[in-house]
Amino acid sequence: MLKAWRAYRSLNEAQKEIIEQKQIKLNRPIDETIETLKGIADMDQHMTWSAGGVGCTMVLAVIIGFFGSMIGNGMGLPGPVITLWLIICAGFFLVPFILYRSTRGIDVSDNLRVSALPILYVFRDDIDPQQPVELTLDLRQPMAKEKLLREVEPREKTKEKYYSDPWMAAAAVLVDGTRLRWSVTDTIRHRSVTKRGRSGKWKTKTKESKKCDIDVAVTVKNKAYEVQGGEAGEKKTTLTASKTIKLADVKPVDPKVIIEVIASLFQRVSPAK
């Protein structure tokens, strides 16, 4: 968490503002866009590495404090020594806890680091460096309460929550004048089922899954390209493609899937003769 906090402190004011707002619209050249988002993604990487370590440290502090005091009492150690030991263990518990609470506000969706930024890197050399990239990102967590669509109870002791997460939309002009647009929206289902176990105790199990909708459009100049299908205009033709994939968890979609949908449109385009 300390690394994440230090990484956050090293960001410029524009990057900190993006983290604070989490719902952003950028209109900058591709190199500037990537440079801005890379710093935020690097910080988020430290958040990901630290999350598990914080939990382990806190649990370990409780275990060591509990068993240490028992052993100390068994050995007949003085009360002040045992108290000092508990204070030290409490420190190892509280420091990570305070750091975690302090850095929760700077945590952003993994969609940025795992999916969005890699896609921009792939198309970096194809995008006109002089033209701004229109980029809309929702960096809030996929199951933030603001994204809740509905709650249902399909059967007794089963509850489902559905979330809508339109986390990315982009438009860019390529070096040959082609206009590329794409958007990605996740629909997440959080299911909780309560059952009575063999021991007679009631237990609740949860499971998440999601549907990822990808929409892509490519507009090319008729004088430069021959196109298979699409909506042909007098000077330009627009091709569109959509794909829906289902995932058994809420991890970010593999950027290769989105890139493949975009590539499928360019396979329908060939240079004009």
C-alpha positions, 0 to 999 in steps of 0.5 A: 500500500505504501508503494501505491500511495507513493505512486499516487503522490508522484502523479500530476494534478491532471492524473489525480483529478482523473482518479478522483472523478473516475468517470472521465472524457479525454480528447487528446492525441494518442501518445498523450492519452497513453502517457496520462493513463499509464501512470494511473495504471502503474499505481493501480498495479501496486494496489493489486499487489498490495491488497492480498499482502495487507489482508495476510499481514492483519490476519498474521498479526491477530494470530501472533498476538493471540498465541504469543499472549497465551505462550507468555502467560504459560511461561509466567512472563510479567504482565507489562511484557505481554501488554507490550507484545500485544501493543506491537501486534496491534500496531502491525494490524492497525498500520496496514488497516489505516493504509488500506482505508486511506488508499481505497479512494484511489483504487480504480477498475482493473479494466484500465490496466488489463484491457483499455491501455493494452488496446491503445498500445496495439493501435498506437502506431495506426492512429494519427498522432496529430488527431485527438482520440475521444476516450470515455472511461468509467474507472469505478469498480464494476459492482459499484452501487451506482451501477446497480440495475435491479435486484431479483429473487428468481427462487426461494433463498436465491438473490441476484443483483445485476449491474451495468458497466459501460466502462469504455468508448473510444473514437480515433482517426487512423493515419489513412483517414479511416475513423475507428470507433468501439465501445464495451459494456459489461452486464454483471450478475451477482448471485447469492444462494443460502442453503442449510448444510449437513451440520444444520447451519445456514450458509450463503455462497456467492458467485459472479458472472458477466456478459460483455457486449462489444460494438465496433464501427469502421468508416473508410473512404470509398476512393481509398478502399473497396468494402465488402458490405456495409452502409455505403455513402457517396464518399464513405462506407461504414462497417459495423460489428458486434459480439457478446461473450459470457464469462464465469467471473468478473475479471476484465475481458481479454483485450485480444477479444476486443481487438479481434472484433475490430480486426474482423472489420478490416478483413472486409476492407481492401485497397481500391484498384 
